[in-house]
Amino acid sequence: MSRAQVFALWVSRMALNRQGTEAQVFLRTPLGEGFLYLRSDGFAHFVQGLAGEEVVDFTLGRGQVILRFQDGSTLTLGRRFGQLAKTWTP
């Protein structure tokens, strides 16, 4: 399994602000529950929180978050029909 597939299993929900500059990804890991805070605007571009060291880069878009991991895999989180949608590429 790629890191994106494993991370997708941990994601329970996602919240984005209206401007598309901040996101919180809520996780349920074997170590416990927590969240990953992502921010990208003209002043900052960073990830912090539970499992933040796993994410190499990210992109915040209109209604979606794309996470890139150390092994080159990506995980896209978004909404489809009001439900959290997760897709990954190896």
Biopython code that builds the backbone (N, CA, C, O; Angstrom):
import numpy as np
from Bio.PDB.StructureBuilder import StructureBuilder

atoms = [
    (1, "MET", "N", (0.833, -1.190, 0.000)),
    (1, "MET", "CA", (0.000, 0.000, 0.000)),
    (1, "MET", "C", (0.873, 1.247, 0.000)),
    (1, "MET", "O", (1.910, 1.302, 0.661)),
    (2, "SER", "N", (0.437, 2.226, -0.742)),
    (2, "SER", "CA", (1.178, 3.494, -0.752)),
    (2, "SER", "C", (0.805, 4.312, 0.484)),
    (2, "SER", "O", (-0.173, 4.011, 1.169)),
    (3, "ARG", "N", (1.583, 5.334, 0.753)),
    (3, "ARG", "CA", (1.294, 6.200, 1.905)),
    (3, "ARG", "C", (-0.052, 6.898, 1.746)),
    (3, "ARG", "O", (-0.752, 7.131, 2.732)),
    (4, "ALA", "N", (-0.415, 7.232, 0.515)),
    (4, "ALA", "CA", (-1.705, 7.883, 0.273)),
    (4, "ALA", "C", (-2.862, 6.951, 0.629)),
    (4, "ALA", "O", (-3.859, 7.401, 1.195)),
    (5, "GLN", "N", (-2.749, 5.677, 0.311)),
    (5, "GLN", "CA", (-3.802, 4.721, 0.643)),
    (5, "GLN", "C", (-3.941, 4.552, 2.153)),
    (5, "GLN", "O", (-5.056, 4.506, 2.672)),
    (6, "VAL", "N", (-2.833, 4.462, 2.847)),
    (6, "VAL", "CA", (-2.859, 4.333, 4.304)),
    (6, "VAL", "C", (-3.450, 5.587, 4.932)),
    (6, "VAL", "O", (-4.279, 5.501, 5.838)),
    (7, "PHE", "N", (-3.030, 6.735, 4.457)),
    (7, "PHE", "CA", (-3.526, 8.001, 4.992)),
    (7, "PHE", "C", (-5.031, 8.141, 4.735)),
    (7, "PHE", "O", (-5.756, 8.677, 5.573)),
    (8, "ALA", "N", (-5.499, 7.663, 3.582)),
    (8, "ALA", "CA", (-6.930, 7.725, 3.255)),
    (8, "ALA", "C", (-7.765, 6.943, 4.261)),
    (8, "ALA", "O", (-8.889, 7.338, 4.570)),
    (9, "LEU", "N", (-7.232, 5.845, 4.772)),
    (9, "LEU", "CA", (-7.935, 5.066, 5.787)),
    (9, "LEU", "C", (-8.097, 5.849, 7.088)),
    (9, "LEU", "O", (-9.067, 5.646, 7.817)),
    (10, "TRP", "N", (-7.157, 6.738, 7.379)),
    (10, "TRP", "CA", (-7.175, 7.513, 8.628)),
    (10, "TRP", "C", (-8.113, 8.710, 8.565)),
    (10, "TRP", "O", (-8.593, 9.160, 9.606)),
    (11, "VAL", "N", (-8.392, 9.242, 7.371)),
    (11, "VAL", "CA", (-9.174, 10.478, 7.242)),
    (11, "VAL", "C", (-10.645, 10.209, 7.572)),
    (11, "VAL", "O", (-11.270, 9.315, 7.001)),
    (12, "SER", "N", (-11.183, 11.001, 8.504)),
    (12, "SER", "CA", (-12.594, 10.841, 8.865)),
    (12, "SER", "C", (-13.462, 11.984, 8.335)),
    (12, "SER", "O", (-14.619, 11.761, 7.978)),
    (13, "ARG", "N", (-12.921, 13.203, 8.279)),
    (13, "ARG", "CA", (-13.659, 14.336, 7.700)),
    (13, "ARG", "C", (-12.705, 15.466, 7.361)),
    (13, "ARG", "O", (-11.527, 15.432, 7.717)),
    (14, "MET", "N", (-13.233, 16.475, 6.664)),
    (14, "MET", "CA", (-12.405, 17.585, 6.209)),
    (14, "MET", "C", (-13.219, 18.870, 6.301)),
    (14, "MET", "O", (-14.426, 18.868, 6.061)),
    (15, "ALA", "N", (-12.549, 19.972, 6.651)),
    (15, "ALA", "CA", (-13.202, 21.280, 6.701)),
    (15, "ALA", "C", (-12.315, 22.291, 5.984)),
    (15, "ALA", "O", (-11.115, 22.369, 6.245)),
    (16, "LEU", "N", (-12.913, 23.063, 5.081)),
    (16, "LEU", "CA", (-12.210, 24.116, 4.339)),
    (16, "LEU", "C", (-12.832, 25.461, 4.674)),
    (16, "LEU", "O", (-14.037, 25.549, 4.909)),
    (17, "ASN", "N", (-12.006, 26.523, 4.699)),
    (17, "ASN", "CA", (-12.603, 27.855, 4.860)),
    (17, "ASN", "C", (-13.112, 28.338, 3.502)),
    (17, "ASN", "O", (-12.777, 27.764, 2.466)),
    (18, "ARG", "N", (-13.914, 29.385, 3.514)),
    (18, "ARG", "CA", (-14.540, 29.861, 2.278)),
    (18, "ARG", "C", (-13.546, 30.403, 1.263)),
    (18, "ARG", "O", (-13.779, 30.306, 0.058)),
    (19, "GLN", "N", (-12.443, 30.971, 1.731)),
    (19, "GLN", "CA", (-11.451, 31.541, 0.821)),
    (19, "GLN", "C", (-10.574, 30.481, 0.168)),
    (19, "GLN", "O", (-9.880, 30.770, -0.807)),
    (20, "GLY", "N", (-10.594, 29.263, 0.689)),
    (20, "GLY", "CA", (-9.745, 28.207, 0.146)),
    (20, "GLY", "C", (-8.291, 28.341, 0.542)),
    (20, "GLY", "O", (-7.411, 27.859, -0.171)),
    (21, "THR", "N", (-8.020, 28.994, 1.679)),
    (21, "THR", "CA", (-6.637, 29.176, 2.133)),
    (21, "THR", "C", (-6.280, 28.308, 3.331)),
    (21, "THR", "O", (-5.099, 28.151, 3.641)),
    (22, "GLU", "N", (-7.266, 27.745, 4.007)),
    (22, "GLU", "CA", (-7.023, 26.904, 5.178)),
    (22, "GLU", "C", (-7.901, 25.667, 5.129)),
    (22, "GLU", "O", (-9.032, 25.702, 4.644)),
    (23, "ALA", "N", (-7.351, 24.566, 5.647)),
    (23, "ALA", "CA", (-8.114, 23.328, 5.721)),
    (23, "ALA", "C", (-7.721, 22.564, 6.977)),
    (23, "ALA", "O", (-6.580, 22.641, 7.432)),
    (24, "GLN", "N", (-8.660, 21.838, 7.522)),
    (24, "GLN", "CA", (-8.405, 20.904, 8.608)),
    (24, "GLN", "C", (-8.860, 19.531, 8.134)),
    (24, "GLN", "O", (-9.987, 19.356, 7.670)),
    (25, "VAL", "N", (-7.961, 18.563, 8.263)),
    (25, "VAL", "CA", (-8.267, 17.182, 7.908)),
    (25, "VAL", "C", (-8.255, 16.392, 9.215)),
    (25, "VAL", "O", (-7.213, 16.268, 9.858)),
    (26, "PHE", "N", (-9.399, 15.864, 9.602)),
    (26, "PHE", "CA", (-9.529, 15.143, 10.863)),
    (26, "PHE", "C", (-9.175, 13.674, 10.647)),
    (26, "PHE", "O", (-9.635, 13.046, 9.694)),
    (27, "LEU", "N", (-8.344, 13.134, 11.554)),
    (27, "LEU", "CA", (-7.782, 11.795, 11.397)),
    (27, "LEU", "C", (-8.119, 10.907, 12.581)),
    (27, "LEU", "O", (-8.234, 11.372, 13.715)),
    (28, "ARG", "N", (-8.276, 9.622, 12.299)),
    (28, "ARG", "CA", (-8.350, 8.587, 13.334)),
    (28, "ARG", "C", (-7.231, 7.602, 13.035)),
    (28, "ARG", "O", (-7.367, 6.752, 12.154)),
    (29, "THR", "N", (-6.137, 7.711, 13.756)),
    (29, "THR", "CA", (-4.976, 6.854, 13.544)),
    (29, "THR", "C", (-4.896, 5.826, 14.665)),
    (29, "THR", "O", (-5.614, 5.938, 15.659)),
    (30, "PRO", "N", (-4.024, 4.820, 14.517)),
    (30, "PRO", "CA", (-3.812, 3.875, 15.620)),
    (30, "PRO", "C", (-3.269, 4.574, 16.882)),
    (30, "PRO", "O", (-3.418, 4.055, 17.988)),
    (31, "LEU", "N", (-2.649, 5.732, 16.716)),
    (31, "LEU", "CA", (-2.095, 6.474, 17.851)),
    (31, "LEU", "C", (-3.139, 7.350, 18.540)),
    (31, "LEU", "O", (-2.888, 7.854, 19.635)),
    (32, "GLY", "N", (-4.291, 7.536, 17.928)),
    (32, "GLY", "CA", (-5.338, 8.362, 18.511)),
    (32, "GLY", "C", (-5.973, 9.270, 17.470)),
    (32, "GLY", "O", (-5.668, 9.190, 16.280)),
    (33, "GLU", "N", (-6.866, 10.140, 17.946)),
    (33, "GLU", "CA", (-7.545, 11.079, 17.056)),
    (33, "GLU", "C", (-6.860, 12.434, 17.092)),
    (33, "GLU", "O", (-6.275, 12.816, 18.105)),
    (34, "GLY", "N", (-6.935, 13.151, 15.995)),
    (34, "GLY", "CA", (-6.352, 14.479, 15.904)),
    (34, "GLY", "C", (-6.682, 15.084, 14.562)),
    (34, "GLY", "O", (-7.558, 14.593, 13.848)),
    (35, "PHE", "N", (-5.983, 16.150, 14.215)),
    (35, "PHE", "CA", (-6.223, 16.754, 12.910)),
    (35, "PHE", "C", (-4.936, 17.302, 12.336)),
    (35, "PHE", "O", (-3.951, 17.524, 13.041)),
    (36, "LEU", "N", (-4.978, 17.511, 11.035)),
    (36, "LEU", "CA", (-3.881, 18.079, 10.268)),
    (36, "LEU", "C", (-4.344, 19.451, 9.807)),
    (36, "LEU", "O", (-5.394, 19.570, 9.175)),
    (37, "TYR", "N", (-3.571, 20.489, 10.116)),
    (37, "TYR", "CA", (-3.919, 21.858, 9.742)),
    (37, "TYR", "C", (-3.070, 22.262, 8.552)),
    (37, "TYR", "O", (-1.843, 22.172, 8.606)),
    (38, "LEU", "N", (-3.710, 22.709, 7.475)),
    (38, "LEU", "CA", (-3.023, 23.125, 6.250)),
    (38, "LEU", "C", (-3.348, 24.586, 5.984)),
    (38, "LEU", "O", (-4.501, 25.003, 6.084)),
    (39, "ARG", "N", (-2.328, 25.356, 5.646)),
    (39, "ARG", "CA", (-2.558, 26.761, 5.314)),
    (39, "ARG", "C", (-1.688, 27.143, 4.126)),
    (39, "ARG", "O", (-0.504, 26.813, 4.071)),
    (40, "SER", "N", (-2.294, 27.840, 3.182)),
    (40, "SER", "CA", (-1.567, 28.303, 2.011)),
    (40, "SER", "C", (-2.183, 29.621, 1.547)),
    (40, "SER", "O", (-3.295, 29.652, 1.021)),
    (41, "ASP", "N", (-1.438, 30.705, 1.750)),
    (41, "ASP", "CA", (-1.862, 32.016, 1.269)),
    (41, "ASP", "C", (-0.610, 32.815, 0.925)),
    (41, "ASP", "O", (0.473, 32.241, 0.813)),
    (42, "GLY", "N", (-0.737, 34.107, 0.757)),
    (42, "GLY", "CA", (0.394, 34.940, 0.379)),
    (42, "GLY", "C", (1.471, 35.043, 1.450)),
    (42, "GLY", "O", (2.597, 35.445, 1.157)),
    (43, "PHE", "N", (1.142, 34.689, 2.672)),
    (43, "PHE", "CA", (2.084, 34.834, 3.780)),
    (43, "PHE", "C", (2.672, 33.524, 4.261)),
    (43, "PHE", "O", (3.777, 33.513, 4.804)),
    (44, "ALA", "N", (1.968, 32.425, 4.079)),
    (44, "ALA", "CA", (2.430, 31.159, 4.643)),
    (44, "ALA", "C", (1.993, 29.981, 3.775)),
    (44, "ALA", "O", (0.986, 30.042, 3.070)),
    (45, "HIS", "N", (2.779, 28.911, 3.849)),
    (45, "HIS", "CA", (2.465, 27.643, 3.202)),
    (45, "HIS", "C", (3.020, 26.557, 4.106)),
    (45, "HIS", "O", (4.207, 26.239, 4.035)),
    (46, "PHE", "N", (2.174, 25.981, 4.958)),
    (46, "PHE", "CA", (2.679, 24.995, 5.904)),
    (46, "PHE", "C", (1.621, 23.974, 6.299)),
    (46, "PHE", "O", (0.421, 24.162, 6.101)),
    (47, "VAL", "N", (2.131, 22.876, 6.872)),
    (47, "VAL", "CA", (1.322, 21.790, 7.417)),
    (47, "VAL", "C", (1.763, 21.591, 8.854)),
    (47, "VAL", "O", (2.959, 21.579, 9.144)),
    (48, "GLN", "N", (0.798, 21.434, 9.761)),
    (48, "GLN", "CA", (1.172, 21.083, 11.124)),
    (48, "GLN", "C", (0.090, 20.210, 11.721)),
    (48, "GLN", "O", (-1.067, 20.256, 11.304)),
    (49, "GLY", "N", (0.477, 19.418, 12.695)),
    (49, "GLY", "CA", (-0.488, 18.564, 13.363)),
    (49, "GLY", "C", (-0.109, 17.106, 13.256)),
    (49, "GLY", "O", (1.012, 16.752, 12.893)),
    (50, "LEU", "N", (-1.079, 16.270, 13.581)),
    (50, "LEU", "CA", (-0.900, 14.831, 13.598)),
    (50, "LEU", "C", (-0.517, 14.325, 12.209)),
    (50, "LEU", "O", (-1.225, 14.589, 11.237)),
    (51, "ALA", "N", (0.587, 13.606, 12.109)),
    (51, "ALA", "CA", (1.093, 13.021, 10.861)),
    (51, "ALA", "C", (1.506, 14.073, 9.834)),
    (51, "ALA", "O", (1.529, 13.781, 8.639)),
    (52, "GLY", "N", (1.829, 15.281, 10.271)),
    (52, "GLY", "CA", (2.252, 16.336, 9.352)),
    (52, "GLY", "C", (3.553, 16.045, 8.646)),
    (52, "GLY", "O", (3.782, 16.536, 7.541)),
    (53, "GLU", "N", (4.424, 15.243, 9.273)),
    (53, "GLU", "CA", (5.705, 14.907, 8.656)),
    (53, "GLU", "C", (5.553, 13.959, 7.474)),
    (53, "GLU", "O", (6.486, 13.803, 6.686)),
    (54, "GLU", "N", (4.401, 13.329, 7.339)),
    (54, "GLU", "CA", (4.138, 12.434, 6.211)),
    (54, "GLU", "C", (3.903, 13.209, 4.908)),
    (54, "GLU", "O", (4.192, 12.704, 3.824)),
    (55, "VAL", "N", (3.382, 14.428, 5.014)),
    (55, "VAL", "CA", (3.000, 15.217, 3.843)),
    (55, "VAL", "C", (4.190, 16.044, 3.367)),
    (55, "VAL", "O", (4.760, 16.816, 4.138)),
    (56, "VAL", "N", (4.562, 15.886, 2.110)),
    (56, "VAL", "CA", (5.672, 16.630, 1.522)),
    (56, "VAL", "C", (5.193, 17.972, 0.973)),
    (56, "VAL", "O", (5.855, 18.994, 1.152)),
    (57, "ASP", "N", (4.041, 17.961, 0.304)),
    (57, "ASP", "CA", (3.481, 19.177, -0.288)),
    (57, "ASP", "C", (1.978, 19.028, -0.365)),
    (57, "ASP", "O", (1.454, 17.918, -0.264)),
    (58, "PHE", "N", (1.284, 20.129, -0.542)),
    (58, "PHE", "CA", (-0.169, 20.083, -0.660)),
    (58, "PHE", "C", (-0.651, 21.232, -1.520)),
    (58, "PHE", "O", (0.055, 22.221, -1.718)),
    (59, "THR", "N", (-1.876, 21.086, -2.032)),
    (59, "THR", "CA", (-2.537, 22.116, -2.816)),
    (59, "THR", "C", (-3.967, 22.250, -2.301)),
    (59, "THR", "O", (-4.681, 21.259, -2.148)),
    (60, "LEU", "N", (-4.369, 23.483, -2.038)),
    (60, "LEU", "CA", (-5.748, 23.754, -1.642)),
    (60, "LEU", "C", (-6.474, 24.342, -2.833)),
    (60, "LEU", "O", (-6.014, 25.314, -3.433)),
    (61, "GLY", "N", (-7.606, 23.755, -3.175)),
    (61, "GLY", "CA", (-8.393, 24.251, -4.294)),
    (61, "GLY", "C", (-9.818, 24.516, -3.864)),
    (61, "GLY", "O", (-10.147, 24.407, -2.683)),
    (62, "ARG", "N", (-10.655, 24.860, -4.805)),
    (62, "ARG", "CA", (-12.057, 25.103, -4.505)),
    (62, "ARG", "C", (-12.718, 23.781, -4.102)),
    (62, "ARG", "O", (-13.037, 22.960, -4.963)),
    (63, "GLY", "N", (-12.919, 23.578, -2.827)),
    (63, "GLY", "CA", (-13.608, 22.388, -2.348)),
    (63, "GLY", "C", (-12.788, 21.121, -2.308)),
    (63, "GLY", "O", (-13.343, 20.044, -2.093)),
    (64, "GLN", "N", (-11.476, 21.213, -2.509)),
    (64, "GLN", "CA", (-10.658, 20.009, -2.454)),
    (64, "GLN", "C", (-9.272, 20.281, -1.894)),
    (64, "GLN", "O", (-8.788, 21.413, -1.902)),
    (65, "VAL", "N", (-8.643, 19.210, -1.406)),
    (65, "VAL", "CA", (-7.275, 19.249, -0.886)),
    (65, "VAL", "C", (-6.512, 18.126, -1.566)),
    (65, "VAL", "O", (-6.988, 16.992, -1.621)),
    (66, "ILE", "N", (-5.324, 18.439, -2.087)),
    (66, "ILE", "CA", (-4.461, 17.428, -2.681)),
    (66, "ILE", "C", (-3.199, 17.339, -1.832)),
    (66, "ILE", "O", (-2.475, 18.322, -1.668)),
    (67, "LEU", "N", (-2.944, 16.140, -1.290)),
    (67, "LEU", "CA", (-1.766, 15.906, -0.447)),
    (67, "LEU", "C", (-0.766, 15.055, -1.212)),
    (67, "LEU", "O", (-1.144, 14.064, -1.837)),
    (68, "ARG", "N", (0.511, 15.436, -1.168)),
    (68, "ARG", "CA", (1.580, 14.662, -1.802)),
    (68, "ARG", "C", (2.476, 14.086, -0.710)),
    (68, "ARG", "O", (2.824, 14.776, 0.249)),
    (69, "PHE", "N", (2.844, 12.818, -0.866)),
    (69, "PHE", "CA", (3.594, 12.116, 0.159)),
    (69, "PHE", "C", (5.014, 11.798, -0.302)),
    (69, "PHE", "O", (5.356, 11.986, -1.469)),
    (70, "GLN", "N", (5.833, 11.313, 0.630)),
    (70, "GLN", "CA", (7.251, 11.077, 0.367)),
    (70, "GLN", "C", (7.505, 10.036, -0.709)),
    (70, "GLN", "O", (8.518, 10.106, -1.405)),
    (71, "ASP", "N", (6.601, 9.065, -0.861)),
    (71, "ASP", "CA", (6.799, 8.029, -1.871)),
    (71, "ASP", "C", (6.285, 8.432, -3.258)),
    (71, "ASP", "O", (6.316, 7.628, -4.190)),
    (72, "GLY", "N", (5.810, 9.687, -3.394)),
    (72, "GLY", "CA", (5.331, 10.187, -4.677)),
    (72, "GLY", "C", (3.840, 10.010, -4.899)),
    (72, "GLY", "O", (3.308, 10.496, -5.897)),
    (73, "SER", "N", (3.163, 9.334, -4.004)),
    (73, "SER", "CA", (1.720, 9.137, -4.157)),
    (73, "SER", "C", (0.966, 10.403, -3.746)),
    (73, "SER", "O", (1.478, 11.224, -2.984)),
    (74, "THR", "N", (-0.257, 10.549, -4.260)),
    (74, "THR", "CA", (-1.083, 11.714, -3.925)),
    (74, "THR", "C", (-2.461, 11.245, -3.458)),
    (74, "THR", "O", (-2.972, 10.214, -3.894)),
    (75, "LEU", "N", (-3.034, 12.025, -2.571)),
    (75, "LEU", "CA", (-4.377, 11.780, -2.069)),
    (75, "LEU", "C", (-5.194, 13.040, -2.289)),
    (75, "LEU", "O", (-4.804, 14.124, -1.856)),
    (76, "THR", "N", (-6.329, 12.896, -2.963)),
    (76, "THR", "CA", (-7.232, 14.023, -3.201)),
    (76, "THR", "C", (-8.466, 13.840, -2.339)),
    (76, "THR", "O", (-9.136, 12.808, -2.396)),
    (77, "LEU", "N", (-8.759, 14.863, -1.534)),
    (77, "LEU", "CA", (-9.935, 14.859, -0.666)),
    (77, "LEU", "C", (-10.895, 15.923, -1.164)),
    (77, "LEU", "O", (-10.489, 17.053, -1.435)),
    (78, "GLY", "N", (-12.139, 15.575, -1.283)),
    (78, "GLY", "CA", (-13.144, 16.527, -1.745)),
    (78, "GLY", "C", (-14.521, 16.099, -1.285)),
    (78, "GLY", "O", (-14.654, 15.217, -0.436)),
    (79, "ARG", "N", (-15.529, 16.712, -1.835)),
    (79, "ARG", "CA", (-16.913, 16.370, -1.496)),
    (79, "ARG", "C", (-17.642, 15.940, -2.762)),
    (79, "ARG", "O", (-17.489, 16.544, -3.824)),
    (80, "ARG", "N", (-18.428, 14.894, -2.629)),
    (80, "ARG", "CA", (-19.250, 14.406, -3.736)),
    (80, "ARG", "C", (-20.607, 14.042, -3.148)),
    (80, "ARG", "O", (-20.716, 13.140, -2.317)),
    (81, "PHE", "N", (-21.627, 14.746, -3.586)),
    (81, "PHE", "CA", (-22.987, 14.558, -3.082)),
    (81, "PHE", "C", (-23.047, 14.712, -1.562)),
    (81, "PHE", "O", (-23.772, 13.978, -0.890)),
    (82, "GLY", "N", (-22.289, 15.659, -1.026)),
    (82, "GLY", "CA", (-22.297, 15.947, 0.398)),
    (82, "GLY", "C", (-21.469, 15.012, 1.250)),
    (82, "GLY", "O", (-21.408, 15.193, 2.466)),
    (83, "GLN", "N", (-20.835, 14.029, 0.661)),
    (83, "GLN", "CA", (-20.015, 13.060, 1.394)),
    (83, "GLN", "C", (-18.536, 13.282, 1.069)),
    (83, "GLN", "O", (-18.191, 13.785, 0.000)),
    (84, "LEU", "N", (-17.674, 12.900, 2.006)),
    (84, "LEU", "CA", (-16.237, 12.994, 1.789)),
    (84, "LEU", "C", (-15.821, 11.991, 0.719)),
    (84, "LEU", "O", (-16.133, 10.804, 0.822)),
    (85, "ALA", "N", (-15.125, 12.460, -0.294)),
    (85, "ALA", "CA", (-14.629, 11.611, -1.372)),
    (85, "ALA", "C", (-13.117, 11.563, -1.300)),
    (85, "ALA", "O", (-12.466, 12.599, -1.169)),
    (86, "LYS", "N", (-12.550, 10.361, -1.386)),
    (86, "LYS", "CA", (-11.104, 10.166, -1.323)),
    (86, "LYS", "C", (-10.639, 9.423, -2.573)),
    (86, "LYS", "O", (-11.161, 8.353, -2.886)),
    (87, "THR", "N", (-9.675, 9.975, -3.281)),
    (87, "THR", "CA", (-9.064, 9.288, -4.420)),
    (87, "THR", "C", (-7.561, 9.413, -4.285)),
    (87, "THR", "O", (-7.061, 10.435, -3.814)),
    (88, "TRP", "N", (-6.843, 8.392, -4.689)),
    (88, "TRP", "CA", (-5.386, 8.412, -4.577)),
    (88, "TRP", "C", (-4.755, 7.871, -5.847)),
    (88, "TRP", "O", (-5.372, 7.126, -6.609)),
    (89, "THR", "N", (-3.519, 8.265, -6.048)),
    (89, "THR", "CA", (-2.720, 7.759, -7.158)),
    (89, "THR", "C", (-1.412, 7.237, -6.581)),
    (89, "THR", "O", (-0.858, 7.834, -5.659)),
    (90, "PRO", "N", (-0.918, 6.135, -7.115)),
    (90, "PRO", "CA", (0.331, 5.552, -6.575)),
    (90, "PRO", "C", (1.560, 6.365, -6.904)),
    (90, "PRO", "O", (2.668, 5.994, -6.517)),
]
sb = StructureBuilder()
sb.init_structure("model")
sb.init_model(0)
sb.init_chain("A")
sb.init_seg("    ")
for serial, (resi, resn, name, xyz) in enumerate(atoms, 1):
    if name == "N":
        sb.init_residue(resn, " ", resi, " ")
    sb.init_atom(name, np.array(xyz, "f"), 0.0, 1.0, " ", f" {name:<3s}", serial, name[0])
structure = sb.get_structure()
